[in-house]
Amino acid sequence: MENIPNDVILLIGDHLEDRGDCYNAVLVNSRFHALFSRALFRSTALKNLTQLQLFMKAIVRQPSLASVIQCLDLSRWESAPAQSFLDADELAQLSIWAKSVSRSEEEHIQWEQDLLKGNEEAWIALLLSRANNIRQLKLAYPRENNYLDQIFDRAVNSGRQPVQCHGFLRLEEAYLSHMEDDESKGSLSPAQLLPFFRMPSMRKVDADTVIEPATSNGDSGRETDIQAEEDPTQCSSITDLTLNSSNAAQGLESLTTLCPSLKSLKYQHSDDHALASGFQPTSFFTSLATRKLTLETLWLDNLGTHHAFTASGLNESYDGYFGSLADFTALKDLRIRLPNLLDVGYTFEPSTPLPEILPSSIERIYIESCKENSLPMLISQLQLVLEARKERFKALKRVDIEGFFHVDDEDLDDSGADGASGTRERVIKERVLEMAQPLRNGCEDTGVQLYLRDRACAQTMVEV
């Protein structure tokens, strides 16, 4: 082994797919430790408690390795019991670290006990408290959250807490999801996201299942805005905010008002949650009113889930008009539902033509939830945009229309069947294609790409 060149050993290490084997390799001897440790720890993915304990064992033996971590992926976590690989001295060191981020002796004792019991969240939180140079974090939250929120909150409020928790100063990207279990997935509140908005280097937050409760206090969001204006330290450096399968009753005002440089907001609405409120387009218009000069990407849906009825009763607002986008002078990429884009109401034509709603900076328009009987109206509005392209919409490059355009199963003839499996592939109706042909011709003449999509037709949903 001593005669094997370092390059050969590193090549062998490249074939170690199991992270547990990788961490064990670091512990073989001083030579392996020097070769593998920093490269291994710089970017790591931990999938279970066994891997995490081996990881922490190496950090206990060489604490400086915690500062090497730049990308940490805990998003594909698989819950499973583990046998501790740490001896008494190593566990004692973990207890010391837990004490340094605990607010009381009672909390320290509980944390110590949870580590010994194999509480996954206690181990994850302790690792995060040591990773003070991390740049990117992918984290799946457990249903029971007793430590993670405390770690993040104390990291940004360390000056007001009697604890030593000064991490996340370099964290730039956070991807937050939820661990899968036998029950329904958990959820996050805007309050749980706030610590990430106060991390000085944070640029991008991508969160799954964020539930913003409705409130009767209509001034609460404005109070947050006023505080941010008066105290610059309350402003966030975040430029990109993505919320998937979420439900925001107040248009995320408590978060967007903290981001003076917000460039991208991607929001996927879902009415499937127990405490769901119907989509409130006007609330988003209000919350983004101060971001009209910076916002370049606005997705007010991405194949979201909208129901006519929610847990709170009849959903009367989900088809409401968002408002004019003409003053969003930096906007390039717009994804929005047709009922929210045009104020049609109970008429067949919008009260304001589409060219008067769009900003001249627009490059791509993705319109969702178009019904077949609304398609002629939408086509005529888009044709008006094409006619004004040379003067007003010179940047326009692409238009996507997604809607309910497929042939029903009972209308498919035998020629559309897959003979091998007996299944039928849904396709867009021929009359819809014919209806859209004039628009397609107009797009080709002006150099604009046009895509017709139907979420029931898989081949049309492939992103090009």
N, C-alpha and C positions, 0 to 999 in steps of 0.2 A: 504493500500500500504506500510506503514511503517513497517508492520510486515512480509512482504514477504522477504525471504532471498535473498541475492545478487545473489547466484547461480541460483535461480529460475528466477530472472529478466534477467540474462544473457542468460538463455535457451530460454526465450521468445524472446529476441533480435535476437537469431539465426534464428528465423522464419520470420524476417522482410526482405522480398526480395526486396522491393522498396528502393533504396538508399535515396530518399527524406524522407521516413519515418524514416530511420536510422539517418539521420542528424537532423531531428526534435526531435528524442528521446534524442539526446545529449543536446538539449536546454530545456528539460522539467523542470529539477531542478538540484540542485548541486549534488545530489546523482546519478542521471542518467548520468550527465556529467562526473563524476569521473569514473563510470563503463564503459561507452561506448566509450568515446572520443578517447583514445589512441589506443585501439584495432581497432576501426573503421577507424581511420585516417592512421594507419600503412600501410594498403593495401586497395586502393579504386579504384573504376571504376565509371567514370562519363559519362553519355550518352547524356546529353542535358544541355541546359543553366539553366533550373530550378534547376537541381541538383547541378550544379556548383555554382549558386548564394547562395543556402543554405549552401554549403560547405564553401564558402568564408565568409558568415555571422558568422559561428562558428569560423573561424580563426580570424576575426576581434574582436570577443569577447574574444578570448584567442589566441593571436598571436603565442605562443609557440607551438601550434598544427601544425603549418606549418613545424616545424622541425621534427615532428613525422613521416611524410610521407616518406615511403621507396619505395613503388611500386605504381605507378600512371598509370591507364589505361584510355586513352582518344581515343582509337582506334575504338570504335563502336559508334561514335557520330551520333546523329540524330538531324538535324537542325529543330528547332521549336521555335516560339516566346515564350517569358517568361515574367511573371509579376514580377517586382523586389520585393524581400522580405527584402530589406535593408532600414533602415530609413536614415534620413539626416546625422546623425553623422557617421553612418557606411559608407555611400558613401563618406563622407569627408575623412575618413581614407584610403579608397581605392585610392582616389585622391592623398593623400600624398605618398602612395606607388608607384603610377604611376610616380609621379614627381621624386622620387629617382632613377628611371631607365630611365628617359628621358634626352636627350642631350640638349634640348632647351625648352623654355617656350611654344613655338608654338607646339612642339610635345606633351608636357604635356597637353595642352588645348585640342588638338585633341583626345588624349587618354581618357581624362575625358569625352568628348562628346560621344565618341564611347561606353564607358561603360554605359552611360545613355541611349543610343540608343539600347542597347542590342546587340552590335557587339560581336559575339561569339569569334572571334579570339582575340579581345582585352581582354576579360575575361580570356581566356585560358592562354595568355601570362602573364597576371598579376599574376595568380596562380603560373605559373612556376617560376616567378621571386622571389617568396617567399619560394619555396620548396627547401631549401638549403641542405637537407640531403637525397635527393632522390637517390635510387640505381637502380631502373628499371623504364623506361619510355616507354609507348606505346602511340604513338601520330598519329592522323590522321590530315594531313594538309588540311586547306581549300583552295579553288581555289585562293582567294585573300589573300595574305600574306603580311601584313603591319607591324606586330609586332614580330612574332615568330623568324624570321631570326635575327632581331635586338637583341632579348633577348639572343639567343645562342651565337651570335658573341660578344656581350658585356661581357658575362660571362667569356669568355676565353681571352678577351682583356681588362679586367677591369683596368689594370694598365695604359693603354693608353687612357682611356675614362673618362670624367668628370662625371661619374655616379657610383652609388652603386649597382653593380650587380656581386656578387661573388659566385653564386650558381654552382651546378653541379660538385663540387669537388669530390663527392663520387659516381657519376653516373657511373655504370658499364655496363649496357645494354640499348640499344635504339632500338625500333622497330618503324619504320617510314612508314606510309602509307598515303592514301588520302581519304578525305571525298567524299562520293558518292553524285552526284547531277544529274540534268537532262542532263547536257552536259557530254562530255568525262572527264575522270579523269585527275587530274593535274599531274605534274611531278616534279622531283627534279634534281638539277644539282650537280656535284661533289663539286662545291664551297659552296653549301648549307650544304653539309655533313662535310666540313672541320672543323667547330667548334667542332663537336663531336670527331674528331680525335685529338683535342688538349686538351680534358678533361683528367685530370691526371689518373683517375681510370677506364677509359673506356676500356672494354675488347671485347664487342660484338656489332656490328652494323648490323641491318637487315632492309633494305630499299626497298621500292616498287617503280618501274617506275623511275629509275635514267637515265637521258639522258646526255651522254657525247658528246659534239659537236666535230666534226672533226675540225682540225686546220692545217694550212699550215706551222706552226712553229714546225718543228720536234724536236727542242731542248727544248721545254717548259717543258716536263716531266723530262728531265735530269737536268734542272736548279733546279727543286723542289728537286730532289735527292741530288744534290750537297749541297743545303741549309740545308737539313736534316742531311747530314754527317758533315757539319761544325758546325751546331748548334743543339746539342742534345735535346734542349727544343722543337725543331720542330718535333721530333720523337714521334710517337703515341704508346701507350701501347696496342692497339687493336690486338687481336689474331684471331678473327673470323669476317669475313666480308661476308654478304649475300646480293645479289642484285637480286630481282625478277622482271620479265617482264621489263627488262632494255635494254638499247642500248648504248654500250660503243665503240665509234669509235677509241679510243686510248688505249684500253686495261686497262683502269683504272689506268694508270701509275701515275697520280697525287695523287692517294690515296695509292696504294700499296707501293710506295717508301717511304711513311711515317711510314710504319709498319715493323720495323726490326724483330719483333717476330711473324709475321703472320703465323698462323698454318692452318687456314681454309679459303678458298675462294670458295664461291658457287655463280655462276653467271648464271642466266637464261636469255637468249637472246630473244628479241622480235623485229620483223620487222614491227609490226603493228602501230608504232607511226608515226605521220606526218613527223617528221624530222629524220626518221630512216636511219641508215647506215647499210650496210651488216656486218655480223659477221666477225671480223678481228682476226683470230687465231694467226697470227704471232705477232700482237700487244700485245696480252696477253703473249706470250712467252717472248717477250722483257721486258715487265713490271715486270714479275716474275723472271727474270734472277738472281736477287740478293736474292731471297727467296728460292732457291733450297735446302738449308740446314735446313729450318724450316717448310716448307709447308707439312702438313700431310694429308689434305683433299683438293682436287681440283675437283670442278664440273664446267666444262665449258658448261654445259647445264643441264636443269632439265625439259625435255619436253617443250623446248622453241619453238618459232615460227620463221621459216626461210623461206624467199620467194626468188624466182629467180629474182624478180624485187622489188626494193624499190622506195621510193620517189625520190631518186637521180639517178635512172635508173637501168641498168642491174647490178645485184649483182654477180660479178665474183669471189669473195673471200670467200664466206661462206662455200665452200667445200674444202678450202685450208688446207694444212698440218700444224699442230700446231708446231711440232718439237719433238726431242727426249726427253723423260722423264727420261732417265737413270741416269742423274746427280741429280735428285730430290730425294736425298738419304733418306729423312724422309717420303716420300709419302706412305700412306697406303690406302687411299680411292680415287679412280679415277672414275669420271663420264664424258664421252666425246663422241662426235659423231664419228661414224666410219670414215667419210671423213676427220676428223681432227686428228684421231689417227694414221692412216696408210697413207703413201704417195703412193697412187695407181696411181694417174694421169690418163692417158689414157691406162694403161696396166691392166692386170688381176691379177698381183701380186705386192705387195708393194716393193719399192726400198730397204727398210730396214726391215728385219723380226721383228715381234713383240717382241720376247725375247730380242732383242738388244735395243728396245725402252723403255722397262719397267725397273724400279728400283727393286732391290731385296727385298726392304721393302714392296712391294705392298701386300695388304690383300684382297682388293675387287676391281674388275673392272666392271664398268657398261657402256656398249657400246650402244649408241643410234643410231637411223636412219640407220639401216642396211636393205638394200633391199634384196629381196629374191634371186636375181641373184648374190649378193655379199656374201651370207651366206656360200657357200662352201669355199671360200677363207678365210673368217674369222674363220671358224671352223678349217681349216688346220693350221692357225696361232696360235690359242688357243691350239691346240694339241701340237704344238712345245713348248708352255709355260708349259704345263703339263709334257712333257717329261723332261724339265729342272727343275721341281719343287724341286726335292730332293737336287739338288746342288745349285740352284740360287733363287728359289721362294718358300722357305720353309714356308713363312708367308701367302701365298695365301689360302684364305678360300672360296671365293665366286666369281662367274661370272654371270652377268646379260646381256642378249642380248635383246635389244628392237628394233623392226623394223616393217616393213609392211608385216605381215605374215598371215593376216586374210582371211577367205573365203569371197568373194564378195557376196552381198545380192542375186544377181540373180543366184548364184551357190548353194545357200542353198536349200536342199530338204525339204520336208514337215516334216521330222523327227526332224528338228532343230527348228521348230516353237513352240512358246508358244501358246498352244491352247486357253488359257483363254483370252489373250490380242491380239493375232494375230501378235505379234512382233517376230522377230527372233534375237537370241543372236549370235553375231559374235564369231567365234572360229578360232583358228590357224589351218592352212591347215594341213591335214594329211601328205602330202609329206614333209612339213617343219619339222614336228616332226620326221619323219623317217630320214631325212637328218641330224638332230641334234643328233640322237641316239648314234652314235659312240662317239661323244664328251661327251654325258651324261654318257656313260659307263666309259670313261676315267676319268671323274670327280669323279664318285663314287669310282673308284679304287684308286684314290689319295686323297680322303677325301675332295674334293672341291664341294660346292653346285653350281648347275646350274639352272638358271631361264630363260625361254623364255617369252618375253613380247611383247604385241602389244597394243598401246594406244586405239585402236578401240575395243579391247576385255577387258572389264572392269574387268573380273575375273582374268586376268593375271597381272593386274597392282596393285593388292593389295600387299602392302609391307609386307614381312614376317620377 
